[in-house]
Amino acid sequence: MLMRFSSPSLWAYYTNDKISAAPIYNDDLAGMPDAFIITAEYDPLKDETAAYAKKLREAGIEVTERLYPKMIHGFFQFGGVIDEGREAIAAVAEYIRERSAIQAPWSCIPVTARVSPNTTSKMRPAKSDKVE
C-alpha cells in the first residue's frame, strides 16, 4: 500500500534523479508539452498532481485535467473491469488523437492505390471474430 509518510523514502529505491523521474521538481517547466492529467479522488498523490498542473499552467503550458470521483490510485489500469477506467482510457486516446501531428507514412498514397483487388489478407481473425 502506498502511504504518504513512506513516499519520500521510496525515491531512494526508484531513482537518484528525481528531476528526470518527476518533472514537477524542475524549476522551469517552460517548453514542456501540453498535458492531460487524470486524477482519482482517493489517490494519495492527488495534491501533488494538482500542484504539478498548477506549475505547468504557470509555465504557460496547456493543461487538461480530469478528476474521477470515487476512484483510487491506479484505477486507469483496471479499464477491463471498471467503467471509469475504460472512460479514462478513451479520454486519453481521444486527447492524443485530437492533438497528434504524426501522419502515417501511407497517408500520402491515394486510397485507390493502397489496396489491390488481387491482394489477400493473411491476418488471423481476433478470437472474438466469427470465421465461417
Secondary structure, 3 states (H helix, E strand, C coil): CCCHHHHHHHHHHHCCCHHHHCHHHCCCCCCCCCEEEEEEEECCCHHHHHHHHHHHHHCCCCEEEEEEEEEECCHHHHCCCCHHHHHHHHHHHHHHHHHCCCCCHHHHCCHHHHCCCCCCCCCCCCCCCCCC
